[in-house]
Structure formats: structure tokens, C-alpha cells
Amino acid sequence: MGKLEGKVAFITGAARGQGRSHAIRLAQEGADIIAVDICKQIDSVAYPMSTPEDLAETVSEVEALDRRIVAAEADVRDRDGLQAAFDAGVAQLGGVDIVLGNAGIAPMGVNVLPNEWDDVVAVNLTGVYNTVEVAKQALIERGGGAIVLTSSTAGINGIGGSQPGGLGYTASKHGVVGLMRSYANSLAEHSIRVNTVHPTGVNTPMVVNDVMQEFLQNDPSLSNAMANALPVPMVEAVDISNAILWLVSDDARYVTGVTLPVDAGFTNKK
Ligand SMILES: NC(=O)c1ccc[n+]([C@@H]2O[C@H](COP(=O)([O-])OP(=O)(O)OC[C@H]3O[C@@H](n4cnc5c(N)ncnc54)[C@H](O)[C@@H]3O)[C@@H](O)[C@H]2O)c1
């Protein structure tokens, strides 16, 4: 029997990368999935974002595990659209137990694009706030649950550089920690646990693309600053999924208010 039999997980940014990996890993443990993703480009993001075909692939991979999945294109910045997608999932799957605020953008490159700061804060911070807000009441009605918000090593260390997208990324990922700590306190009486994960570089299309590689190679101090302590250049999406699986399972039933690095020793490094 899986660790999440009978549970339902709401996952943002589920079309590809870590979000897809979380959907699959949680489904392997018995969870049904409510998946949302924007599936289109945001102009300040220079690398290609997800497509409807990506979200369809997540659906077929979860269904191949014999789990149910309700997927919708929704933008975490649009509270009403996100609420509608969430409500449709809950109506079909009967409730929600797990919320993963995973959707994010990294508008960084050698060329600064308009609206980088505004967009990254809107998606990575306000979008995470919206995600918890749309799901909070349903978790309370369920009698408890677990929320994991995806921050970053940039939510612990000051590695934002000096351009608006990088500064906004780091500020938003620190902001997510403030949200997590506040929600962990306010939702504890409802038996809802709230934690953050802090990945180092992860092998996903967000960083494995020409724009990000050019950006990192353009500034050797940045690529040195990005090196992990353990001899691994990047971790895999499933490494984050496994940490999240632990956080949302009963194995972590008294773990709340925690910032969990999955970072190959990055944040502990001098
Ligand atoms: N990849 C890394 O190195 C790394 C490291 C630390 C933290 N993170 C964080 O992990 C999370 C997942 O990123 P990933 O590595 O899987 O990247 P990714 O780009 O592959 O996946 C992110 C997903 O979020 C979706 N998304 C973006 N904006 C959205 C919006 N407004 N509404 C709904 N969906 C939206 C994208 O379409 C995409 O499918 C992000 O929050 C990211 O900041 C990534």
C-alpha cells in the first residue's frame, strides 16, 4: 500500500519539470492529482515555458499509474481562474489533502527584459499566496493536510545578482518562507502542516536551456557561486519529489514550519 492512498494533491506548475515529477511520484504512492499550469509564455521569460502538450503528458503519465488526474490551464496570478480550476478538481476528486505551490519563473539572462521584477514577484510570491488561499478552506474542511511551498537556495542565500529578474527571484523565494512561517502558525490549529523546500540547481527546462547557460557562463563568479558541496552539478527533479513525499506523508506528521534544503550541501557551504 502506498503512503498516500486516498489522498488528493493540488499541484501548480505541473506540466513539466519538478511539478510533473511531483505528480508522478505522489501518484505512485496512491494520490489522485489536481494539476494546473499556465502552458504559455510570459514575455519577460526568455527560455521556453510549458505547452498544453506538456500538461497532456503529465496527465497520461499519472493515468498510466491508474490514478485519477484533473488538469487545467490556469495562471497562479489569476486568483479567480485558479480558484475555478481548483474547485473543478475538488468536485471531481472529492476533496484535497496536499497542496504544492511549485509554479515559478526565473526571468534571468544576459539581456534584461521589461517587467522582470513585476512578473517574477507576481508568479513566485503572489502566485504561491493565491495557491494557498484558494485551497485553504478545503483543507480545513477535510480536517487537516500538508502544504509544501517550493522556494530555492535563493530563498536562503543572497544569490540574486544585481539585475531585476534575479533580485526579484531571490526576494520572492525569501518571501515564500515568510508565507510558509505565517501559514504554519495560523493553520496549525486545523492540523495543517506547512513547510518549504529549497532546491539547488535541478535538471529541468528552467535551467537546462541556452538562455540560462549563456547567463551563467557570462559571469564566472555566478557559476562558481552556484557550485554544490557534494560533487554533483545538479540534482534531479525526483530528488525534490522524494523530499516532498516525506514532508506530505504521515512520516513527517509533526514536521511544520521547516525550511528543508535539498541542495547537495549548497547553503551550508562557505
Ligand atoms: N530548476 C531549478 O534549478 C530550480 C532550483 C530551485 C528552485 N526551483 C523552483 O522550482 C519550481 C519548479 O521549477 P522547475 O525547475 O520545474 O522549472 P520548469 O520551468 O520546468 O517548471 C515550472 C512550471 O511552472 C509553470 N508556471 C510558470 N508560471 C506559471 C503561472 N503563472 N501559472 C501557472 N504555472 C506557471 C511553467 O509553465 C512550468 O511548467 C519553481 O518554483 C522554481 O523557481 C527551480
The ligand as a Tripos MOL2 file, in Angstrom:
@<TRIPOS>MOLECULE
LIG
   44    48     1     0     0
SMALL
NO_CHARGES

@<TRIPOS>ATOM
      1 N1         15.2790   24.1790  -11.7310 N.am      1 LIG1
      2 C1         15.9870   24.7030  -10.7560 C.2       1 LIG1
      3 O1         17.2120   24.7580  -10.7940 O.2       1 LIG1
      4 C2         15.2870   25.2460   -9.5260 C.ar      1 LIG1
      5 C3         16.0280   25.4550   -8.3670 C.ar      1 LIG1
      6 C4         15.3880   25.9210   -7.2310 C.ar      1 LIG1
      7 C5         14.0420   26.1700   -7.2490 C.ar      1 LIG1
      8 N2         13.3370   25.9760   -8.3920 N.ar      1 LIG1
      9 C6         11.8980   26.2240   -8.3540 C.3       1 LIG1
     10 O2         11.2200   25.0150   -8.5880 O.3       1 LIG1
     11 C7          9.9250   25.2790   -9.1230 C.3       1 LIG1
     12 C8          9.6860   24.3860  -10.3330 C.3       1 LIG1
     13 O3         10.5600   24.7830  -11.3680 O.3       1 LIG1
     14 P1         11.1600   23.7530  -12.4470 P.3       1 LIG1
     15 O4         12.5790   23.6110  -12.1520 O.co2     1 LIG1
     16 O5         10.3100   22.5490  -12.5080 O.co2     1 LIG1
     17 O6         11.0070   24.6490  -13.7830 O.3       1 LIG1
     18 P2         10.0560   24.4870  -15.0720 P.3       1 LIG1
     19 O7         10.1720   25.7720  -15.8010 O.co2     1 LIG1
     20 O8         10.3690   23.2370  -15.7900 O.co2     1 LIG1
     21 O9          8.6050   24.3170  -14.4470 O.3       1 LIG1
     22 C9          7.8770   25.3820  -13.9070 C.3       1 LIG1
     23 C10         6.4330   25.2300  -14.3410 C.3       1 LIG1
     24 O10         5.6750   26.3120  -13.7550 O.3       1 LIG1
     25 C11         4.7830   26.7790  -14.7620 C.3       1 LIG1
     26 N3          4.3850   28.1630  -14.4990 N.ar      1 LIG1
     27 C12         5.1700   29.2630  -14.5900 C.ar      1 LIG1
     28 N4          4.4480   30.3600  -14.3600 N.ar      1 LIG1
     29 C13         3.1770   29.9440  -14.0950 C.ar      1 LIG1
     30 C14         1.9860   30.6240  -13.7640 C.ar      1 LIG1
     31 N5          1.9350   31.9660  -13.7050 N.pl3     1 LIG1
     32 N6          0.8710   29.9040  -13.5270 N.ar      1 LIG1
     33 C15         0.9010   28.5430  -13.6090 C.ar      1 LIG1
     34 N7          2.0060   27.8490  -13.9450 N.ar      1 LIG1
     35 C16         3.1380   28.5520  -14.1670 C.ar      1 LIG1
     36 C17         5.5880   26.6590  -16.0440 C.3       1 LIG1
     37 O11         4.7650   26.7130  -17.1850 O.3       1 LIG1
     38 C18         6.2940   25.3270  -15.8590 C.3       1 LIG1
     39 O12         5.5430   24.2480  -16.3590 O.3       1 LIG1
     40 C19         9.8960   26.7700   -9.4210 C.3       1 LIG1
     41 O13         9.2230   27.4440   -8.3710 O.3       1 LIG1
     42 C20        11.3570   27.1500   -9.4260 C.3       1 LIG1
     43 O14        11.5640   28.5190   -9.1150 O.3       1 LIG1
     44 C21        13.9240   25.5150   -9.5240 C.ar      1 LIG1
@<TRIPOS>BOND
     1     1     2 1
     2     2     3 2
     3     2     4 1
     4     4     5 ar
     5     4    44 ar
     6     5     6 ar
     7     6     7 ar
     8     7     8 ar
     9     8     9 1
    10     8    44 ar
    11     9    10 1
    12     9    42 1
    13    10    11 1
    14    11    12 1
    15    11    40 1
    16    12    13 1
    17    13    14 1
    18    14    15 2
    19    14    16 1
    20    14    17 1
    21    17    18 1
    22    18    19 2
    23    18    20 1
    24    18    21 1
    25    21    22 1
    26    22    23 1
    27    23    24 1
    28    23    38 1
    29    24    25 1
    30    25    26 1
    31    25    36 1
    32    26    27 ar
    33    26    35 ar
    34    27    28 ar
    35    28    29 ar
    36    29    30 ar
    37    29    35 ar
    38    30    31 1
    39    30    32 ar
    40    32    33 ar
    41    33    34 ar
    42    34    35 ar
    43    36    37 1
    44    36    38 1
    45    38    39 1
    46    40    41 1
    47    40    42 1
    48    42    43 1
@<TRIPOS>SUBSTRUCTURE
     1 LIG1         1 GROUP 0 **** ****
